[in-house]
């Protein structure tokens, strides 16, 4: 969940709720993604092949996406969130 995807924190109630559902409880920063990219480009990752590195604050590990494209978090399991709500 990147800050630039959904605007600054607190823009809407849906945006606040989604950030609340992220296990890290905050928006991701571009610098955090850049650090992963730099690692993958550097010598430290020379033995990494065919990998997928997810930088999403834990959303992939904990959330489920419905057929309608909404996602449900066990943290806020009573509410679905849709991208058009933000």
Long-range contacts (C-beta under 8 A, 24 or more apart in sequence): 1-27, 1-28, 1-56, 1-57, 1-59, 2-27, 2-28, 2-29, 2-30, 2-33, 3-27, 3-28, 3-29, 3-30, 4-30, 6-86, 7-86, 11-86, 12-85, 12-86, 14-81, 14-82, 14-85, 14-86, 15-86, 17-76, 17-79, 17-81, 18-81, 18-86, 20-75, 20-76, 21-59, 21-63, 21-71, 21-73, 21-75, 21-76, 21-81, 22-57, 22-58, 22-59, 22-73, 23-57, 23-58, 23-59, 23-61, 23-62, 23-75, 24-57, 24-58, 26-57, 28-55, 28-56, 28-57
